[in-house]
Amino acid sequence: MPPVSAELAQRAKVFKALGHPSRLLMVEALGQGEQCVCELRELVGSDISTISKHLSVLKEAGIVTDERRGTSVYYSLRMRCVSSFLACVGRFFDQQLEEQFLYLEDLRKQTGRQIS
């Protein structure tokens, strides 16, 4: 296997960081604006240590940044383009679902039977 460049390794780190549903949920929320850790904890419904670990992974990958204000820590997207990417992925799956629905509708019309 050929050696992996540092740039490709960093990209892989970003995708790995996005590879957990809770982290995706947090990134989508941060796409709407900064959030304090307490807001992200409520959103995800996990304990504070789990949320902190997820945020650490996202920060290490360069996706988010944090700012301490008094006793609170606020997170925001550092890699803003990730919101566009996630929206693109969402549109792709919406399109796939629509195509499957149309295919099943067409099949139902051809056979005269309900397809589930």
Secondary structure, DSSP 8 states (H G I E B T S, - for coil): -----HHHHHHHHHHHHT-SHHHHHHHHHHTTS-EEHHHHHHHHT--HHHHHHHHHHHHHTTSEEEEEETTEEEEEESSTHHHHHHHHHHHHHHHHHHHHHHHHHHHHHHHSS---
